[in-house]
Amino acid sequence: MISNLGTKQSKAIYWASGIVSICGIIFEVLFGAAGSYILGDGVKQYTIIISLFLTGMGIGASISEHVTKNLIISFIWIEFTIGLIGGFSTFLFFGVTAFLPDGTDAIFLYSITLIIGALTGVELPILIRKATEIGVTLSKSTARVLFSDYAGGLIGGLLFAFYLRPEFGLVKTAFMVGLINVGVALWVLYYFKREIARFRVHLVAGLSLFVVLLSGVFWGDEVAFTFEQKMYRDPIIHFQQTDYQQIILTKEKGDIRLFLDGQLQLSSTDEYRYHETLVHPAVASVDNPENVLVLGGGDGLALRELWKYDEIKHVDLVDLDAAVVELAKTNYDLLGLNKDSFSDPRVKVHHEDAFSFMEDGKDFYDVILVDLPDPNNESLNKLYTLQFYQLLRNHLAPGGTIMIQSTSPTFATDVYWTIDHTVQQAGLHTENLHVDIPSFGDWGFVMAKREQTDYTVENIDLSVDTDFLTDEVLQGLTVFGKDIDRDIVDEKGNAFQYKPNTLTDPILLQMYEKAWVNY
């Protein structure tokens, strides 16, 4: 029979196993999110993180075989260590990224993942042995501890995705979870204080660590912000973590720059080159462009160019993140750039996924502008697939035109022409343009129609005021140098073999990562 004290202690063990499991899964997905943000390619980073974490747990489980004495003290100090290392993990990760050479940040993140995984792997075997030592049968102790662990894993994953990350961000979340690990250790310490020698020493150590981590909760973000500032050329004037991405606005000597998840989206010094090329060739190639669709464009700059055409009667703008549009509507600097373009009653904003919008929509458009970020993760890659371009084609009115931003044909030549090939495979006829944008470099666009027409770039007449484009300049944008033209060859002299990018075969992701690795 288990004594009354033993019953309380066994319950404490089950609760502890569930709570530390919540912490473990949060650290695992936290490291995956941090890796995706800093290192890119979310699937790759989550795959590496999960693999390393599970490998670490296996190593920890093996190490636990040698922990046969002082089980509670061992558990307590494991939690102290997880709290310290895990709590400071993302804080230090941003510091390493800001101050140390490229590649160091990946090594740091993967090492931390392996360490936390190993420490997590030691936890459960110790708790199972302790429950058995109290008097619970091995089968019951194992089943109950494992149940608490698995249930805690589900709770931890949901907490991170729907509450911790959007509400507190990566740095503060790590400190908060570290606090919970230390708090669990102190709680267990209290329940087993009668059998612990030098109780006060462990208590003081735990309380001191708790205070340190609590300081991180309150001030860690501020210090980490200075680390992140080092990653940007100019002072940050707006920082916001939304449900979908991190928004950063910088400003220096009148140059306003917008970054989404660390990727530059625009510079006020030359954004007009991009947006004029995105908008005017497409609109000018349509006889009566009344109905327009903009996918992306939450900064309002494409709208600014569209409002130069009186014949446009309606624009649907689809941007997933409402926070970007709200910033464009309220930020003084962005309002100056987009000329308060969202105040025009002709625009209707939809905050939803562009793929879903195209699947569910029934309208036809004379002009479709695809102003989306590059395909550097899975969510964006689906917006560069054959299936997506088929949806665009099916919503394009007769005589209509699509213009797609298509990354750099200089820095990512095979990516650019793969996008063009994928558009063609959707049954569309394409023209290719590229423009020099000093803040980005050489940037490419694919213009597409359902039918062959006389409206080629060579005979388009621009009828609106522009700061960059002229009829002659526009014709020059269709000329590609030999080294970046469609018929590129590899180092062995073999012609590049194009395949369409599809949902089931997302070839663009690896191509994109490989192309940009040196830039």
N, C-alpha and C positions, 0 to 999 in steps of 0.2 A: 504493500500500500504506500502511496505517496503522501507525505505529510502535507499539512495546509500550506506551509512555507514552500514546499516543493511544487505544489500545484501553482502557486503564484509565480514561482520562478520559471516553470515550464511555459506558462502563458506569456511571460515576459520574453522568453526565447522565441516563441512563435510570432509574437508581434514584432520583435526586433528583426527576424528574418524577412518578414513582409516589407518592413520599412526600408531596410538596407537594400532589398531587391529593387524597390522603387528608385532609390538613389542610383543603383548600378545601371539600370536601364536608361535613366536620364543622362548619366554621364556618357553612356555609349552613343545615344542619339545626339547629344550635345557636341561630342567630338566630331561626329559625322557632319553636323550642320556647320561647325567651325571650319572643317576641312573643305566643304563645298563652297563656302563663302570666300575663303582666302586662296585655296588651291584650285578651285573650279572642278567641273565634271562631277556632279553630285552622285551619279551611280558608282563611278570609280571610287570616290572617297568613302561613301557608305559601305561599299563592298570591302575595301581595305580595313576600315575601322571595325566593322562587325567581325571580320576574319581575325584580326589581331586581338580583339577583345575576347572572343571565344577561345583563341589559342592561349591567351593569358589565363583565362579561367581554368583551362586544362592544366597549365603549368602550376597554378595555385592549388588546384585539387591534389596534384601529385605532391606538392610541398607539404600539404596539410597532414599527410601520413606521418610526418615526423613531429607533429604538434600533438603530444599526448598528455602533457602536464600543464597546469596553470591555464586551463582552457579559457576561462573568462577573462583573465588578464590578457591573454593572447588576442582574443576577440576585440577587447577594448582598444588595444594599441593598434590593431589593424584598422579599426574605424577611425582612430585619431589620424593615422597615416593617410587613409583615403580622404578624410576631410581636408587635410592640409594640402596634399598634392592635387586632388580633384578641385578643391576650392580655388586654388591659384592657377589652375590649368589654362583656361582661356585668357585670363589676364596676362599670363606670361607668354602665351602663344602670340598675342598681338604685339607684345614687346619684342619677341624674337623676330617676328615678321618685319617690324619697323626698323630694327637696328642691326640685325645680323645678315650675312650673305644669303642670296637665293638658295633654296634647297634646305637650309637649316630649319626653317619652319616646319617642313614636312617631316624631317627626322625627329624634331621635338614632339610633334603631335602624335606620331606613330609610337614613339617611345612611351609617352604618357599613357596612351591607350593600352599598351601591353602591360604596363605597371599596374594601372587601375584594374585591368582585367584579372591579373594574377592575384592581386589582393582580394578582389571579389570572389575568386575561386576558392580562397582559403576559408571564407566566412561560413558557408553552409556546412561543410564537414565538421567544423568545430562546434557549431550549434547543435548538430545532430548528436555528436558525441556527448555534449553536455546534457542534452535532454535525456539521453540514455543513462548517463551517470546519475541523474536525479532519481531515476526509477521508471521512466517511461520505456516501454518496450521498443526495441530497435525499429521494428516495422512501423509502429505508430509514430515515433519521433521522426523517422525519415519521411513518412507520408505527410505529416503535418507541416514540417519545415519546408518541404518541397512545394506543398500547396500554397503556403504563405509566399514563397519565393515566386512562383509562377503568377499568382494573382497580383502580386506587387509589380511584376514586370508589365502587365497590362495597364495598371493604373499609372505607372511611371511614364510609359509611352504617350498615353493620352494627355497627361498633365503637361508634358513638354510641348506637344504639338499645339494644344489648344489654349494653354494658359501661360506657362512659364516663358517660352520664347517670345511670343508677341507682347507680353506685358513687361518683362524684365530684361530681355536681351540675353546675349550669350555670357557676358562677364558676370553680371549680377546673379544669374541663374546658377552658375558654377559655385559661387560663394554661398548661396542659399542652400544648395544641396550638400555642400561640404559641412555647413552648420548642422544639417539634419543628421549626418553621419556622426558627428561629434556628440550631438544631443542624445542619440541612441546609445552611444558608448557610456555617457554619463548616467543615463537612465538604468542601463544594465549594471553599471558600477554600484548604483544605489541598491538595487534588488539583491546583489550578491556581496554586499559590504561585509557581512559577517565572516566570510571565508577569504577575504582579500587582505593580505599583509600590506602595510604601508598605504592604507586606504587614502590618507590625506595627500600623499605625494601624487597619486594618480588623479585625484580630484582636482588639485591645483593645476596640474598639467592640462587636464581637459578643459577646465574653466578658462585658463590662459589662451588656449587655442581657440576656444569659442569666441572670446573677445576679439582676437585677431581676425577671425573670419567675419565676425559681425562688422568690424571696421571695413572689411572689404565690400560688404553689402552696401554700406553707405557711401564709401569713397572710391571703391575700385573702378567704377564706371568713369569717374572724372579723370583718374590717372590713365586708364586705358584709352580714353579719348585723346590724350596727348600722344599716346603711341600711334593711334590711328591717324592723327594729324600729320605725323611724319610720313605716312603713306601717300599723302596728297601734296601737290606742289604749293597750293595756296591755302590761306586760312579758311576753316570751315565756318560757315555762317548759319547753316541749318543741318541738323542731324535728326533722323527719325527712323525708327524700326517699325515697319508695318507688319501685317499678317503675311505679306508676300515677299518683302524685300527690305533692304536698308537704303534709305534715301539720304544723300549727302549733297549739299550745295556749297560751293566754295566761291570766294571772290577775292581778287587781287588786281588793283589798278584798273577797275572797270571790267575785267574779264570774269564773267559769271560761268561756272562750270557745274553741270549736273551729273552726278554719279548714281547709278543703281547697282547695288551689290558690288561696289568697287569698280564698275565698268563705266568709263566716260560715255555720256549720252550726247552732250552738246557743250560747245564753248561759244559764248556770245560774240567772240571776235570773228568767227567764220561760219556760224551755223546757217546763215542765209545761203551759202553755197550748197549745202546739203538740202535744205528744204525747198529751195527754188528748183533744184534738179529733181527732187522727189515729186513735186506738184505740177509744175507748169508743162513739161512735155506731155504728161498724161492728159491733163485737162485740155490743152490746146489741140490734141489729136482727136477730140470728140466734137461732133457737130453741135450738139445741144446738151452740155453737161449739167443736167438739172439735179440729179440725185447722186450723192457721193457717199462712199463708205471709207472711213479711216480706221485701220486696225493698229492700235497703239496711239502714238501722238498725244499722250496725256499732257505734254508740256504746252500744247496749244499753238505751236509754231507752224505746223502744217495748216491748221485752221487759218492762221494769219494770212498765209499765201492764198488759200482758197477764197477768202472774202474779197479778193481783188476782182473776182468774177461775179458780176451782177446776175448772170443767168442761173447761177447755182441757187436752187430753191430749198434744198434740204441736205443735211449732213448727219449721218450716224457715225458717232465716234465710239469705238469699243476699246476701253482700257480697263484691265482687270483691277488695278489698284486705285481705289478712290482717293487715296492720300496724295498721289501724284497730281491728279486733276485739281484737288483742293489746293495744293501748293501753287499750281499754276494760276489759280483764280485769286489767290490772296497774297502771295509773296510780291513785294514791291519790285524787285529786280526782274522776276519772271513776267510780271504784268507789263513791265516796260518792253520786254522782248516780244511777247506775243500780242501786244496791243489790245489787251483785254478781250481776246478772241472768243472766250467762252460766253461772253455777255450777248452775243448775237443770237437772236431767237431761232435762227434756222438750224442750230445744232442741237442734237439730242444725244446725251451721253449714256452709254451702257457700261456698267461695271460687271463684266462677266468674261469668261474665257472666250478667246476669239474663235477657237475651233468649235465650241458649243454654239456660239452665236451663229456661225455659218451653217451648222447642221440644222439648227432650229428655225432659222430665218426663212422668210418667204419673199422678201423684196428683191428687186433687181436694181442694179446700180450702173450708172453711166461711167463712173470712175471709181476704182478701188485702189486705195493707197495703203500699202503694207509697210508701216513704219514701226517695226518690231525690233527688239534687240537681237544680236547675233545668236545663232543656234549653239550656245555653249553649255546647255544642259538639256535634260530630257523634256521638260515642259515646253521649252522654246523649240526644240528640234521638231516636235510634231507640227509646228507651224511652218515648217520648211519641207514637208513631205508631199509626195504625189497625191495622197488622199486630200490634203488640205488645199492644194492648188486645183484639184478637181472641184472642190466645193466653191472656190472662188470663181472658176469658170462657169459653174452652174448658176451663179448669181450675177453674172455680167450681162448687161443688156446688149442687144445687137448694136455693133459699132462702138461698144465701150472699150475702155483701156484699163489695164492693171499696171501699177508701178510697184516694184518690190525692192526694198533695200536689201542688198545681197552680199555684204561684207566686202573686204578689200581684194580686188583681183591681183594686187601686187604682193601682199603679205600672205594671202590664202588663195592662190590661183586656182588650184583644183577644187576648192570649196565653191568658189564663185561659179565656175563652169558646171559643176555638179548641180548647183541650184538652177542654173539656166536649163540644163538638160532635163531636170525633174519637171520644170514648168512646161517644157515642150512635150514631155511624155503625158502631161495632163490634157493634151490636145490644143495647146495654145501656140501661137506664132510669136516669137520673141525678137526684140532688139536689145542691144547691149550698150550701156553707157557707163562711163566712169569719170570721176571728177576729183581734182586735188583739193583736199580740205586740210589746211595746215595743222590743225589740232589732232586730226585723225590719220592723215596721209591720203593715199589714193583710195577712193571709195567707189564701189560698184553698185549699179542698179540694173534690174531686168524689167523691161517694159514688154507687156504681153497683150495680145488681142486674140479673139476667137477666130477671126478670119483675116486673110491677107487683104490689105487695103492699100490705097495710095497714100495713107497718112503715115509715112515714114518720118524719121527724125529730120531727114534732109529737106523735107518740104513743109515742116511745121512753121507757122508764123506766130511769134509771141506777140500778144496784143495788150499786155499789161506791163506796168512799171516793175523793173527788177533792179537789183543791185549788182548782180553778177552775170546772169544769162543774157545773151543776145542770140539772134538766129545763127550767126556765124560760130559763136562759141558752142552752141548746142550741137551743131554738126561735128565739131571737133571732138566732142565727148564720145563719139562712137568709134574713134580710132584707138586701137590697142597696139602697144609695142609687141615685137616678135616674141619677147621673153614672157609675156603674160597673155598671149592670144589663145584662142580656143585649142589650137593644135600644139599644146605643150607636150614635152617629152621628159622622161625620167633621166637619171644619171647614166643609164645604159643606152639612151637614145630611143627607147620604146615610147610610142604614143600612149598618152594617158587614156585608159579605158573608162568611159563614163557609165555609171549606173544610176538609176533614180534613187533618191532617198525616200524610204518608205517607213511606215509605222513598224512593220515587222523586221525591217533591215535598215536600222538608222545609221547608215554609213557616215553621215555627215559629222556625227559627234567626234569620232576618233580623228577624222580628217581635219576638223577644226582645231582640236587640241594639238595635233602634230604641227599644223601650219603656224600656230601662234606661239609655240613654245619658246622661240627665240626673240619674241617681241614684247 
